[in-house]
Amino acid sequence: MRQTSGNGRSSSEKIVKDIKRATRKQYSAEEKIRIVLDGLRGEDSIAELCRKEGISQGIYYKWSKDFMEAGKKRLAGDTARAATTDEVKNLRRESRELKEVVAEQTLELRLLKKSVMGTGEDQE
């Protein structure tokens, strides 16, 4: 009987894991909320709900905990939210551009004042 090498088996397992990872369903926030609310209604058991939705019970309980924590913070008046990296980058870029516009307008205003005064000195 032929022995298979460990490399062949591990590489095929890696390929299968990569395929599973790539085809894993991504749930939107609305879908997560719907699933958690279905679980809170108690019409079906959590195990049955998770089987029906194709998620593990651990995922359900994580979503449920996140849902409750977000609700608790919101009810306590904490309306601040974590900004994503893209949001922060966009806001910084926009801030930089606005600062450049203000600097250009300030320079133009000074030049106009000098030309109106005719003295060439900066009189503010």
C-alpha positions as CSV (number, residue, x, y, z in Angstrom):
1,M,0.0,0.0,0.0
2,R,1.3,3.4,-0.9
3,Q,1.9,6.0,1.8
4,T,0.8,9.5,1.1
5,S,3.1,12.3,2.1
6,G,2.1,14.8,4.8
7,N,2.5,17.7,2.4
8,G,-0.1,16.5,-0.1
9,R,-2.7,16.0,2.6
10,S,-2.0,19.4,4.3
11,S,-2.1,21.3,1.1
12,S,-5.4,19.8,0.1
13,E,-6.8,20.5,3.5
14,K,-5.6,24.1,3.2
15,I,-7.3,24.4,-0.2
16,V,-10.6,23.2,1.2
17,K,-10.3,25.6,4.2
18,D,-9.6,28.5,1.8
19,I,-12.6,27.6,-0.3
20,K,-14.8,27.4,2.7
21,R,-13.5,30.8,3.9
22,A,-14.0,32.4,0.5
23,T,-17.6,31.1,0.2
24,R,-18.6,31.9,3.8
25,K,-21.8,33.9,3.9
26,Q,-21.5,37.5,5.1
27,Y,-24.5,38.7,7.1
28,S,-25.6,42.3,7.0
29,A,-26.4,44.2,10.2
30,E,-30.1,43.9,9.3
31,E,-29.9,40.1,8.9
32,K,-28.1,39.8,12.2
33,I,-30.7,41.9,14.0
34,R,-33.5,39.9,12.5
35,I,-31.9,36.6,13.6
36,V,-31.3,37.9,17.1
37,L,-34.8,39.2,17.4
38,D,-36.2,35.8,16.2
39,G,-34.2,34.1,18.9
40,L,-35.5,36.6,21.5
41,R,-39.1,35.9,20.5
42,G,-38.6,32.3,21.5
43,E,-40.9,30.8,18.9
44,D,-38.1,28.3,18.0
45,S,-35.2,27.0,20.1
46,I,-31.9,28.7,19.6
47,A,-30.4,25.4,18.2
48,E,-33.3,25.1,15.7
49,L,-33.0,28.8,14.7
50,C,-29.2,28.5,14.2
51,R,-29.7,25.3,12.1
52,K,-32.3,27.0,10.0
53,E,-30.1,30.1,9.4
54,G,-26.9,28.1,8.9
55,I,-24.9,29.6,11.8
56,S,-23.3,28.2,14.9
57,Q,-24.9,28.8,18.3
58,G,-21.7,30.6,19.3
59,I,-22.1,33.1,16.5
60,Y,-25.8,33.7,17.5
61,Y,-24.8,34.3,21.1
62,K,-22.0,36.7,20.1
63,W,-24.5,38.7,17.9
64,S,-27.0,38.7,20.7
65,K,-24.4,40.0,23.2
66,D,-23.3,42.7,20.7
67,F,-26.9,43.6,20.1
68,M,-27.7,44.0,23.8
69,E,-24.5,45.9,24.5
70,A,-25.2,48.4,21.7
71,G,-28.8,48.8,23.0
72,K,-27.5,49.4,26.5
73,K,-25.0,52.0,25.4
74,R,-27.7,53.8,23.2
75,L,-30.2,53.8,26.1
76,A,-27.5,55.3,28.3
77,G,-27.1,58.2,25.9
78,D,-23.8,57.1,24.3
79,T,-24.4,58.1,20.7
80,A,-20.7,58.0,19.7
81,R,-19.7,55.2,17.3
82,A,-16.4,53.8,16.2
83,A,-15.4,55.3,12.9
84,T,-14.0,53.0,10.3
85,T,-10.5,53.5,9.0
86,D,-11.9,54.6,5.6
87,E,-14.1,57.2,7.3
88,V,-11.1,58.5,9.3
89,K,-9.0,58.7,6.2
90,N,-11.7,60.5,4.2
91,L,-12.3,63.0,7.0
92,R,-8.6,63.7,7.4
93,R,-8.3,64.3,3.6
94,E,-11.4,66.6,3.6
95,S,-10.0,68.5,6.6
96,R,-6.6,69.0,4.8
97,E,-8.4,70.2,1.6
98,L,-10.5,72.6,3.6
99,K,-7.5,74.0,5.4
100,E,-5.8,74.6,2.0
101,V,-8.8,76.5,0.8
102,V,-8.8,78.7,3.9
103,A,-5.1,79.4,3.5
104,E,-5.6,80.3,-0.2
105,Q,-8.5,82.6,0.6
106,T,-6.5,84.3,3.4
107,L,-3.7,84.9,1.0
108,E,-6.0,86.3,-1.6
109,L,-7.6,88.6,1.0
110,R,-4.3,90.0,2.1
111,L,-3.2,90.6,-1.5
112,L,-6.5,92.4,-2.2
113,K,-6.1,94.5,0.9
114,K,-2.6,95.5,-0.2
115,S,-3.7,96.4,-3.7
116,V,-6.6,98.5,-2.3
117,M,-4.4,100.3,0.2
118,G,-1.7,100.9,-2.4
119,T,1.0,101.0,0.1
120,G,2.3,97.4,-0.3
121,E,2.3,97.0,3.5
122,D,0.2,94.5,5.4
123,Q,-2.3,96.6,7.3
124,E,-4.8,94.6,9.3
